[in-house]
Amino acid sequence: MRSLLLPVALCAFGLAACDRQDGQGTTVSIDAGNGAASINGATGEVKLDTPLLKGSIKLPRMQFTGDNFEINGVHLYPGTKIGAMNVNAGGNEGDGVVRMSFESPAAVDTVRDWLAGEFAKAGTTVKVSGNTLSGDTDGEPFRIDLQPAGDRAAGTVTIGG
């Protein structure tokens, strides 16, 4: 999972160039065991705390969407906004966990059925149990939990663990 730390951090910094004016944004936190980084997408503040570097900088605000995230080639439902992403690299290979929260512009049933169909098209077997989809990506288990948020769907993706 440590190998996931650098790509996620680079993705986050690269997307930070997208300035957000609406006060919303994606919060990203990365814990590599011996160092950590966090990005507040609403304010653009980036904090680093490692044995070699400690400090903070201000970048433009950012908002990840469903287009910025995929599992086995499947993006999240169109129009989805990612609220937070937490990467915990753990101490040993295979111990890491990625958790991400999101909100989609459609009802839970619509989002669940759309995701199941997209995974099927991509050749990924998923189990659907109620409003939860689960499967494997690169040998790591993943799970997508959906719940109603008014007339929209809110959800959490968990990879690993």
N, C-alpha and C positions, 0 to 999 in steps of 0.2 A: 504494500500500500504506500510505502515511502515513495515509490516511483510515480505515484499519482500526485504527490505534493507539488512538484515543479510545474507540470502541465496545468494544474488547476490555478496555481499562483500566476503563471504567465497569462492564462486566459483571463483571469480577473483583472490583471493590470492592463492587458490589451483592451478589454472592454471598458475600462475606466475612462477611455477617451470619449465615450458617448455621454455628453453632458445632459443631465436630467434637470428640468426646470420645475417639475411638479412636486418636489419634496419626497418622492418615493424612490426606492432603490433596493438593490439586493445587498444584503449583508453577508460577507464571506468570512469564515474563521478557519484557520489552518493550525493544527497542533501536530508538530513533528516529533514530539517527545523531548527533544533538546532545544526546541525553539518554536516560536509561534508567530503568526501574522493574522491581522484582521483588517477587513475593509468595510467601512460603513458606506454603503452605496447611496444612502440619502444625503450624506454630508461630504463624501469623497475622502474622508480621513482614513489613511492607511497607517497602521501601527505594526512595527517589527520588534520582536524581542528574541534575539538569538545570542549565543555566546560571543559572536563576532560583531554583531550590529544591533543596536537598540535605538529606536527613535520613531518619529512619525512624520508623515508628509501629507499634503493635501492635493488630491487629484480631482478632476471633474466627477460629478455624481454619475452613477451608473445603474442600469436596470437590466438584469438578465431576463430573457424570455424563453419560451419553450424551444425556440430555434437555437439557443445556445447550449442545449443539453440534449444528450441522446443516450439511449441504452440499446446496444446491438443494432444501431442504425435507426432506431425509432425515437423521434422527437416527442416532446410533450404536446398535448392538444393545442391546435392553433390559437393564438391569442393569450396563452398562459403567461403569467408573470411569476417569476421566482422571487420569493421573499427573503429567504436565507439559505445559505449553504454552509455546512460545517464539515470539515475534513479532519479526521483524527487519524493520523498515520500509525498510531500504536507503537509499541516498542519492538515488535518482531514482524517479520514478513508474514502477511496474511492476517494480522491482527487489526488492520485498519477498518474504519467505517466512514462512509460518506452519508450524511443526512441532508435532505433538502426539502424545504417547504415551498408550496406554490399555490396559486389560485388560478383556476381556469374559468373562462367566460360562459361555460355551458353547465347544465345539470350533471349530477354525479352519474346517472345512468348513461347519458350521452358520452361523457368522457371515458367511463369504464369500457363501454362497448367499442368506442373508437380506438382506444389503446389496444384492446384485445385483438381487434381486426388488423391493426398495424403490425403488432408482434407476429401474428399469423402470416401476413404478407412477407415479413422479414425472415420467416423461418425459425422464429424463437417460440418455443413452447412455454406458455404461461398457464398457471392455474388461476382460475377466477373463483374466489370464495366471497360471496356477498359483494362488498365494495373494495375488495383487496385483490390485487394481481401479484403473482410471485413467479419467479423463474431464476435463471442463471445467466450471468454475463462474464465471460472469460474465467469461468471456474468459481466466481464469487456469487453468492445468492443476492437477489434483489427483491424488493417488495415495494409496491405502490399502494398506499392506503388512502382512500378517498372518503370525504364526508361532506354533507351539504353545508353551504355557507350562503344562506338565502336561496336565490335561484341559480347560484353558481356552485362550482365544486372547489373545495379546498383539499389539499393533499400533502402527503409526505412520501418522499422516496428514500429508501434506506438501501445502501449497497454495502455488502460485507457484513462482518460481525457474526 
